[in-house]
Amino acid sequence: MDLSRVIIVSDRHLFDREAEPEAAFLSYLERIATEHPRAVLLREKDMTEADYLALAKRVRALLPSVPLILHSFPRAAKELPCEGLHLPLALLRQIKEEQPSLLEGCSSLGASVHAVDEAVRAVSFGASYLIAGNVYETACKPGLAARGLPFLEAICQSVPVPVYAIGGITPERLPEVLAAGAAGACMRSALTHASRLL
């Protein structure tokens, strides 16, 4: 399976029913890393910053050769060697205006966007890549209508930085996402079962 253009988005709660949830979660990341994804985005926003940093350190040690992107916690990103930081657009704007020093030295800065105007603003705040969604309907956000491939194409055409699609992405849908102009895609749950077969 070629995951070279796929960012794996973590969700440890997918393993809550396992006998040892944290061990199962880390084992999943370790197995999926053997497929050489574009990066792993550690998106565990419900944790405290201290717990998140502790988890990030474990993931960094477990996946030394896979680019690691931290999410929502800029101080953790400054403390831990990682390849990037990803922020919701509102948080990116707030940090840029109030504590820009938190973003200094960040080699890759991403933002989540849901409209063309948001994409343009994110780039003006310093984002070097974007994650745009939700392209398809997704179980992660039940009841939220898909924005579709025309939405993705419009985002890609509006900014000079790489755009990664998110929301209902599967390996089968990756070619049409790339054809719409995306640099790649993010997958959260689509590979969970497949990774157990590796």
Short mmCIF file of the C-alpha atoms (twelve columns), coordinates in Angstrom:
data_MODEL
# 
_entry.id   MODEL 
# 
loop_
_atom_site.group_PDB 
_atom_site.id 
_atom_site.type_symbol 
_atom_site.label_atom_id 
_atom_site.label_alt_id 
_atom_site.label_comp_id 
_atom_site.label_asym_id 
_atom_site.label_seq_id 
_atom_site.Cartn_x 
_atom_site.Cartn_y 
_atom_site.Cartn_z 
_atom_site.pdbx_PDB_model_num 
ATOM 1   C CA . MET A 1   0.000   0.000  0.000  1 
ATOM 2   C CA . ASP A 2   1.537   3.329  -1.068 1 
ATOM 3   C CA . LEU A 3   0.991   5.868  1.690  1 
ATOM 4   C CA . SER A 4   3.652   8.316  0.543  1 
ATOM 5   C CA . ARG A 5   1.011   11.023 0.004  1 
ATOM 6   C CA . VAL A 6   -1.070  10.161 3.063  1 
ATOM 7   C CA . ILE A 7   -0.941  11.855 6.457  1 
ATOM 8   C CA . ILE A 8   -2.101  9.435  9.141  1 
ATOM 9   C CA . VAL A 9   -4.332  11.272 11.623 1 
ATOM 10  C CA . SER A 10  -4.240  9.609  15.011 1 
ATOM 11  C CA . ASP A 11  -7.247  8.854  17.186 1 
ATOM 12  C CA . ARG A 12  -6.447  6.736  20.203 1 
ATOM 13  C CA . HIS A 13  -10.169 6.409  20.995 1 
ATOM 14  C CA . LEU A 14  -10.536 4.030  18.043 1 
ATOM 15  C CA . PHE A 15  -8.871  1.499  20.343 1 
ATOM 16  C CA . ASP A 16  -10.921 2.118  23.496 1 
ATOM 17  C CA . ARG A 17  -12.535 -1.331 23.299 1 
ATOM 18  C CA . GLU A 18  -9.235  -3.153 23.119 1 
ATOM 19  C CA . ALA A 19  -7.992  -4.997 26.213 1 
ATOM 20  C CA . GLU A 20  -5.049  -2.587 26.413 1 
ATOM 21  C CA . PRO A 21  -6.108  0.541  24.495 1 
ATOM 22  C CA . GLU A 22  -2.841  2.490  24.657 1 
ATOM 23  C CA . ALA A 23  -0.748  -0.522 23.679 1 
ATOM 24  C CA . ALA A 24  -3.088  -1.247 20.760 1 
ATOM 25  C CA . PHE A 25  -2.933  2.379  19.647 1 
ATOM 26  C CA . LEU A 26  0.861   2.492  19.710 1 
ATOM 27  C CA . SER A 27  1.079   -0.882 17.974 1 
ATOM 28  C CA . TYR A 28  -1.166  0.449  15.195 1 
ATOM 29  C CA . LEU A 29  1.090   3.473  14.677 1 
ATOM 30  C CA . GLU A 30  4.161   1.259  14.636 1 
ATOM 31  C CA . ARG A 31  2.641   -1.050 12.012 1 
ATOM 32  C CA . ILE A 32  1.322   1.738  9.804  1 
ATOM 33  C CA . ALA A 33  4.777   3.358  9.904  1 
ATOM 34  C CA . THR A 34  6.155   0.378  7.997  1 
ATOM 35  C CA . GLU A 35  4.128   1.641  5.016  1 
ATOM 36  C CA . HIS A 36  6.076   4.935  5.044  1 
ATOM 37  C CA . PRO A 37  3.245   7.507  5.246  1 
ATOM 38  C CA . ARG A 38  3.872   11.148 4.416  1 
ATOM 39  C CA . ALA A 39  3.573   11.905 8.147  1 
ATOM 40  C CA . VAL A 40  1.719   11.079 11.341 1 
ATOM 41  C CA . LEU A 41  -0.440  13.881 12.743 1 
ATOM 42  C CA . LEU A 42  -0.853  13.302 16.482 1 
ATOM 43  C CA . ARG A 43  -4.352  14.729 16.857 1 
ATOM 44  C CA . GLU A 44  -5.277  14.006 20.467 1 
ATOM 45  C CA . LYS A 45  -6.875  17.331 21.343 1 
ATOM 46  C CA . ASP A 46  -8.747  16.110 24.429 1 
ATOM 47  C CA . MET A 47  -5.555  15.540 26.418 1 
ATOM 48  C CA . THR A 48  -3.879  17.953 28.792 1 
ATOM 49  C CA . GLU A 49  -0.712  19.463 27.391 1 
ATOM 50  C CA . ALA A 50  1.429   17.495 29.860 1 
ATOM 51  C CA . ASP A 51  -0.194  14.173 28.937 1 
ATOM 52  C CA . TYR A 52  -0.031  15.047 25.249 1 
ATOM 53  C CA . LEU A 53  3.683   15.810 25.463 1 
ATOM 54  C CA . ALA A 54  4.317   12.517 27.259 1 
ATOM 55  C CA . LEU A 55  2.450   10.648 24.511 1 
ATOM 56  C CA . ALA A 56  4.244   12.612 21.787 1 
ATOM 57  C CA . LYS A 57  7.599   11.625 23.266 1 
ATOM 58  C CA . ARG A 58  6.589   7.962  23.159 1 
ATOM 59  C CA . VAL A 59  5.390   8.238  19.569 1 
ATOM 60  C CA . ARG A 60  8.557   10.107 18.536 1 
ATOM 61  C CA . ALA A 61  10.724  7.336  20.016 1 
ATOM 62  C CA . LEU A 62  8.559   4.649  18.428 1 
ATOM 63  C CA . LEU A 63  8.556   6.215  14.949 1 
ATOM 64  C CA . PRO A 64  12.007  7.786  14.531 1 
ATOM 65  C CA . SER A 65  11.935  7.719  10.726 1 
ATOM 66  C CA . VAL A 66  8.373   8.992  10.172 1 
ATOM 67  C CA . PRO A 67  7.708   12.756 10.099 1 
ATOM 68  C CA . LEU A 68  5.676   13.680 13.190 1 
ATOM 69  C CA . ILE A 69  3.280   16.632 13.241 1 
ATOM 70  C CA . LEU A 70  1.934   17.807 16.591 1 
ATOM 71  C CA . HIS A 71  -1.563  19.279 16.919 1 
ATOM 72  C CA . SER A 72  -2.862  22.215 18.967 1 
ATOM 73  C CA . PHE A 73  0.023   22.340 21.481 1 
ATOM 74  C CA . PRO A 74  2.749   24.742 20.294 1 
ATOM 75  C CA . ARG A 75  4.775   24.489 23.505 1 
ATOM 76  C CA . ALA A 76  4.985   20.725 23.094 1 
ATOM 77  C CA . ALA A 77  6.155   21.224 19.524 1 
ATOM 78  C CA . LYS A 78  8.932   23.538 20.718 1 
ATOM 79  C CA . GLU A 79  10.076  21.038 23.349 1 
ATOM 80  C CA . LEU A 80  9.935   17.890 21.243 1 
ATOM 81  C CA . PRO A 81  11.851  17.466 18.000 1 
ATOM 82  C CA . CYS A 82  9.100   17.172 15.401 1 
ATOM 83  C CA . GLU A 83  8.599   18.032 11.769 1 
ATOM 84  C CA . GLY A 84  5.605   20.294 12.137 1 
ATOM 85  C CA . LEU A 85  2.777   21.862 14.087 1 
ATOM 86  C CA . HIS A 86  -0.872  21.853 13.018 1 
ATOM 87  C CA . LEU A 87  -3.430  24.290 14.397 1 
ATOM 88  C CA . PRO A 88  -7.116  25.084 13.974 1 
ATOM 89  C CA . LEU A 89  -7.367  28.363 12.084 1 
ATOM 90  C CA . ALA A 90  -8.736  30.317 15.069 1 
ATOM 91  C CA . LEU A 91  -5.861  29.154 17.268 1 
ATOM 92  C CA . LEU A 92  -3.296  29.965 14.561 1 
ATOM 93  C CA . ARG A 93  -4.660  33.492 14.305 1 
ATOM 94  C CA . GLN A 94  -4.692  33.938 18.091 1 
ATOM 95  C CA . ILE A 95  -1.098  32.757 18.525 1 
ATOM 96  C CA . LYS A 96  0.091   34.810 15.552 1 
ATOM 97  C CA . GLU A 97  -1.441  37.946 17.084 1 
ATOM 98  C CA . GLU A 98  -0.719  37.357 20.780 1 
ATOM 99  C CA . GLN A 99  2.267   35.002 21.119 1 
ATOM 100 C CA . PRO A 100 4.094   34.796 17.773 1 
ATOM 101 C CA . SER A 101 7.264   33.588 19.519 1 
ATOM 102 C CA . LEU A 102 5.539   30.219 20.035 1 
ATOM 103 C CA . LEU A 103 5.732   29.675 16.270 1 
ATOM 104 C CA . GLU A 104 9.388   30.634 15.868 1 
ATOM 105 C CA . GLY A 105 11.537  27.825 14.546 1 
ATOM 106 C CA . CYS A 106 8.558   25.788 13.356 1 
ATOM 107 C CA . SER A 107 9.725   24.263 10.079 1 
ATOM 108 C CA . SER A 108 6.227   23.307 8.930  1 
ATOM 109 C CA . LEU A 109 3.061   25.040 10.067 1 
ATOM 110 C CA . GLY A 110 -0.359  23.734 9.055  1 
ATOM 111 C CA . ALA A 111 -3.932  24.868 9.497  1 
ATOM 112 C CA . SER A 112 -7.381  23.318 9.091  1 
ATOM 113 C CA . VAL A 113 -9.692  25.155 6.683  1 
ATOM 114 C CA . HIS A 114 -13.253 24.726 5.460  1 
ATOM 115 C CA . ALA A 115 -13.627 27.499 2.874  1 
ATOM 116 C CA . VAL A 116 -11.580 29.423 0.312  1 
ATOM 117 C CA . ASP A 117 -11.468 32.595 2.408  1 
ATOM 118 C CA . GLU A 118 -10.200 30.568 5.370  1 
ATOM 119 C CA . ALA A 119 -7.476  29.065 3.189  1 
ATOM 120 C CA . VAL A 120 -6.299  32.497 2.068  1 
ATOM 121 C CA . ARG A 121 -6.281  33.783 5.660  1 
ATOM 122 C CA . ALA A 122 -4.371  30.739 6.928  1 
ATOM 123 C CA . VAL A 123 -1.606  31.341 4.393  1 
ATOM 124 C CA . SER A 124 -1.473  35.021 5.366  1 
ATOM 125 C CA . PHE A 125 -0.938  33.884 8.988  1 
ATOM 126 C CA . GLY A 126 2.047   31.801 7.909  1 
ATOM 127 C CA . ALA A 127 0.624   28.362 7.164  1 
ATOM 128 C CA . SER A 128 2.948   26.361 4.918  1 
ATOM 129 C CA . TYR A 129 0.341   23.677 4.170  1 
ATOM 130 C CA . LEU A 130 -3.406  23.241 4.680  1 
ATOM 131 C CA . ILE A 131 -5.798  20.436 5.538  1 
ATOM 132 C CA . ALA A 132 -9.160  21.033 3.851  1 
ATOM 133 C CA . GLY A 133 -12.387 19.215 4.584  1 
ATOM 134 C CA . ASN A 134 -14.584 17.543 4.974  1 
ATOM 135 C CA . VAL A 135 -14.463 16.385 1.353  1 
ATOM 136 C CA . TYR A 136 -16.716 13.344 1.844  1 
ATOM 137 C CA . GLU A 137 -19.172 12.417 4.557  1 
ATOM 138 C CA . THR A 138 -17.323 11.102 7.563  1 
ATOM 139 C CA . ALA A 139 -18.163 9.190  10.720 1 
ATOM 140 C CA . CYS A 140 -15.901 11.598 12.565 1 
ATOM 141 C CA . LYS A 141 -18.504 14.342 12.033 1 
ATOM 142 C CA . PRO A 142 -21.889 12.627 11.653 1 
ATOM 143 C CA . GLY A 143 -24.597 14.703 9.986  1 
ATOM 144 C CA . LEU A 144 -22.163 17.125 8.386  1 
ATOM 145 C CA . ALA A 145 -22.685 17.231 4.631  1 
ATOM 146 C CA . ALA A 146 -19.752 16.503 2.347  1 
ATOM 147 C CA . ARG A 147 -18.233 19.604 0.756  1 
ATOM 148 C CA . GLY A 148 -17.174 17.625 -2.300 1 
ATOM 149 C CA . LEU A 149 -14.377 17.627 -4.836 1 
ATOM 150 C CA . PRO A 150 -15.272 21.056 -6.341 1 
ATOM 151 C CA . PHE A 151 -14.689 22.541 -2.866 1 
ATOM 152 C CA . LEU A 152 -11.302 20.843 -2.683 1 
ATOM 153 C CA . GLU A 153 -10.349 22.010 -6.170 1 
ATOM 154 C CA . ALA A 154 -11.276 25.597 -5.313 1 
ATOM 155 C CA . ILE A 155 -9.117  25.506 -2.179 1 
ATOM 156 C CA . CYS A 156 -6.155  24.091 -4.111 1 
ATOM 157 C CA . GLN A 157 -6.441  26.808 -6.745 1 
ATOM 158 C CA . SER A 158 -6.698  29.610 -4.188 1 
ATOM 159 C CA . VAL A 159 -3.402  29.134 -2.361 1 
ATOM 160 C CA . PRO A 160 0.276   28.564 -3.258 1 
ATOM 161 C CA . VAL A 161 0.860   25.908 -0.560 1 
ATOM 162 C CA . PRO A 162 0.176   22.147 -0.504 1 
ATOM 163 C CA . VAL A 163 -3.378  21.148 0.403  1 
ATOM 164 C CA . TYR A 164 -4.290  17.808 1.967  1 
ATOM 165 C CA . ALA A 165 -7.862  16.563 1.792  1 
ATOM 166 C CA . ILE A 166 -9.606  15.187 4.873  1 
ATOM 167 C CA . GLY A 167 -12.963 13.645 5.640  1 
ATOM 168 C CA . GLY A 168 -14.090 10.229 4.469  1 
ATOM 169 C CA . ILE A 169 -10.861 9.596  2.559  1 
ATOM 170 C CA . THR A 170 -10.135 5.970  1.682  1 
ATOM 171 C CA . PRO A 171 -7.336  4.462  -0.416 1 
ATOM 172 C CA . GLU A 172 -9.864  4.046  -3.250 1 
ATOM 173 C CA . ARG A 173 -10.730 7.756  -3.196 1 
ATOM 174 C CA . LEU A 174 -7.140  8.977  -3.144 1 
ATOM 175 C CA . PRO A 175 -6.720  9.164  -6.965 1 
ATOM 176 C CA . GLU A 176 -9.703  11.517 -7.418 1 
ATOM 177 C CA . VAL A 177 -8.502  13.677 -4.537 1 
ATOM 178 C CA . LEU A 178 -5.104  14.011 -6.197 1 
ATOM 179 C CA . ALA A 179 -6.774  14.739 -9.538 1 
ATOM 180 C CA . ALA A 180 -8.569  17.657 -7.874 1 
ATOM 181 C CA . GLY A 181 -5.190  19.208 -7.147 1 
ATOM 182 C CA . ALA A 182 -4.492  18.029 -3.612 1 
ATOM 183 C CA . ALA A 183 -0.933  17.205 -2.577 1 
ATOM 184 C CA . GLY A 184 -2.288  14.246 -0.682 1 
ATOM 185 C CA . ALA A 185 -4.887  13.225 1.852  1 
ATOM 186 C CA . CYS A 186 -5.413  12.548 5.536  1 
ATOM 187 C CA . MET A 187 -6.807  9.255  6.796  1 
ATOM 188 C CA . ARG A 188 -7.999  8.585  10.324 1 
ATOM 189 C CA . SER A 189 -9.970  5.350  10.522 1 
ATOM 190 C CA . ALA A 190 -9.783  3.967  6.963  1 
ATOM 191 C CA . LEU A 191 -6.502  2.160  7.590  1 
ATOM 192 C CA . THR A 192 -7.121  0.929  11.126 1 
ATOM 193 C CA . HIS A 193 -8.348  -2.502 10.085 1 
ATOM 194 C CA . ALA A 194 -5.982  -2.758 7.142  1 
ATOM 195 C CA . SER A 195 -2.997  -2.064 9.343  1 
ATOM 196 C CA . ARG A 196 -3.771  -5.102 11.448 1 
ATOM 197 C CA . LEU A 197 -3.293  -7.235 8.376  1 
ATOM 198 C CA . LEU A 198 0.217   -6.007 7.638  1 
# 
